[in-house]
Each structure stands twice: as structure tokens, then as C-alpha cells.
């Protein structure tokens, strides 16, 4: 039963990832694209965790943590750049 739920969840998150990539490419403004990039990283984390659950490996959880840290830092840096046109004060 859990395998079916994980499989369905993988497909749903993959669809959400595809829609986020579409918004990243077609975003009408720069803040929309930054938000889409953050959503892409969150969806990637979800896919890695679900795949790790599916195959029973803890390696994918560690990779998800690394992507989460990089996604947060990149979102903050891009937002600061858009607000002030300077990342380091």
C-alpha cells in the first residue's frame, strides 16, 4: 500500500516540478522567476526524499539536505540582489 502511495506522490511532485520549470522559463517578472526557482528546489527535495523512501536508501536524504541549504542561500542571495543590486554590503 505504501509503495502505491509513494509512486503516486512521485508522479504528482514531478508534475508540480514541470509546472514550476514552466513558470521559471515563462515568468513575467524577475520576482516570479525567483519564486519559481525556490519552488523547483522544494520539489526536487520532495522527489529525492520520495525516491529515497522507495528504494530504502539514506543517501538521498543527505542529498535533499544539501539541496535545501543551497536553495535557501540562493533564494536569499537573488532576493537581496533584486532589492539592492548588491549582494554583499
C-alpha positions in Angstrom: 0.0 0.0 0.0 2.8 2.4 0.9 4.5 1.7 -2.4 1.5 2.8 -4.4 1.2 6.0 -2.3 4.9 6.8 -2.9 4.5 6.1 -6.6 1.5 8.3 -7.0 3.3 11.0 -4.9 6.3 10.9 -7.2 4.1 11.5 -10.2 2.3 14.3 -8.6 5.5 16.0 -7.5 7.0 15.5 -10.9 4.0 17.3 -12.4 4.5 20.1 -9.9 8.2 20.3 -10.8 7.3 20.5 -14.5 4.9 23.4 -13.9 7.5 25.2 -11.8 10.0 24.9 -14.5 7.5 26.3 -17.0 6.9 29.3 -14.6 10.7 29.7 -14.3 11.1 29.9 -18.1 7.9 31.9 -18.8 7.7 34.1 -15.7 6.5 37.6 -16.5 8.8 39.2 -13.9 12.0 38.6 -12.1 10.4 38.0 -8.7 8.1 35.4 -10.2 11.2 33.6 -11.6 12.9 33.7 -8.2 9.9 32.2 -6.6 9.7 29.6 -9.3 13.4 28.7 -8.7 12.7 28.3 -5.0 9.7 26.1 -5.8 11.8 24.0 -8.2 14.3 23.3 -5.4 11.5 22.4 -2.9 10.0 20.0 -5.5 13.4 18.5 -6.1 13.9 17.9 -2.4 10.5 16.2 -2.3 11.3 14.0 -5.2 14.6 12.9 -3.7 13.0 12.1 -0.3 10.3 10.1 -2.0 12.8 8.2 -4.2 14.9 7.5 -1.1 11.8 6.1 0.6 11.0 4.0 -2.4 14.4 2.3 -2.7 15.2 2.4 1.0 18.5 4.4 0.9 19.5 7.2 3.2 21.9 8.7 0.7 19.0 10.6 -1.0 18.0 12.2 2.3 21.5 13.7 2.6 21.4 14.9 -0.9 18.0 16.5 -0.2 19.5 18.4 2.8 22.3 19.7 0.7 19.8 20.9 -2.0 17.7 22.5 0.8 20.7 24.5 2.1 21.8 25.6 -1.4 18.2 26.5 -2.3 17.7 28.7 0.7 21.0 30.5 0.2 20.4 31.1 -3.5 16.9 32.5 -2.9 18.2 34.9 -0.2 21.1 36.0 -2.5 18.9 36.5 -5.5 16.3 38.4 -3.5 19.0 40.7 -2.0 20.3 41.3 -5.5 16.9 42.3 -6.8 16.2 44.6 -3.9 19.6 46.4 -3.7 21.5 45.4 -6.8 24.3 44.4 -4.4 24.7 41.1 -2.6 27.5 42.0 -0.1 27.0 45.2 1.9 
